[in-house]
Amino acid sequence: MNSTKNRHPFIDENVKKELFEYIGGVCKGLECNPVRVGGHKDHVHILCTLSKKISQVKLLEE
């Protein structure tokens, strides 16, 4: 199972909403329309369409 090192909660509640909105904006900028971005204190979930112009690996790198 993959997770953050020692399951450290890197995502603070005070910035979680803005972080998920930012990630959604990055997806939009890469022509990968975000359906839902969310997660928890130690991970992120991204559901988006994948543009034909970018690979999944490149999307995750960005």
URRA-V305481 format. One line per field, one symbol per residue. psi: psi as a letter, one per 30 degrees, with the letter a starting at -180 (. if undefined). Layout:
BEGIN
psi=???
END
This chain:
BEGIN
psi=kkllkghkifjkfffeeeeeeeeeeeeefghjjkekkaaafglkkkjlkjkffkleeeeee.
END
